[in-house]
Amino acid sequence: MTDTILPFGRHRGEPLKGVSDGYLFWLSERGKSTYYKSKHSLDVTWKVPFYIWEEARKEAERRGYYKIGTRWELK
């Protein structure tokens, strides 16, 4: 198994297993968040690529977390 390297964001170039739990959970939700949006901005939807989402979920499970509904819990 190879380490997945993040190609974007504040952790660009870092292995997935080195990021914080919070960022890992955000990735595992495919980047769903509410951001401030100006009425003059374009409405652009961007999601975390599927392979990163899948690896983030696997890494969270490897760390001992499991998903209950919409949140992650430590076993």
N, C-alpha and C positions, 0 to 999 in steps of 0.2 A: 504494500500500500504506500502510495506517495503522499506527501503533505500537500494539501491544496493551498496555493498561494493566492491571496486576494489581489485581484487586478484593479481595484477601485477603492475610493474612500480614504478615510483617515489611516487605515491600516494597509494601504497599498504596498504590495511587495512582502508582506508578512505572512507567515504560515497561519492557517485558520486555527490551529491548536494553540496559538499564542495570544489570541484576542480575549477580552473580558467576557464574562458570562452574559452581561447585558447586551453587548454588541452581537454576540452569538445568537441570543434569542431574537434580536431584531432581524438578523439575517434569516433566521429560520421562519420568520413571518413574511418573508419576501420583501422586507423593507416597508411594511405598512406603517405609516405614521401620519399625524396631522401636522402640517406645517402652516405657518402664516402665508397667506396668499394675497397679494395685492390685486385690486380689481383691474390693474393694468398689465398683470403678468399673463403669460400663456399658461393654459392648463395642460401640463405635460405629466403623463403617468409613466413612471419607471419602476420596474420591479427587479429585485435581485435575480440574476440568472439561475435557472433551474438547478444546474449542477452545484452551485454554491449553496443554494437553499438545502439541497439534499445532504451535502457534506456537513453543513452547519447543524442540521438535525441529528446526524450520526454522531457528531462531536459532542453535542449536548447530552446525548444518551450515554456516550462513553464516559462523560464526567459524572454520571449518576443521576441525571435529570430525566424526568418523563413528563409527557404532556397530558394535562387534564383540561379538557375544553379549550380555552384560549390562553391558559397560563402554563408555565413550566414549574414543576415541583421537584425538590431534591428527595431522592429515595431514602 
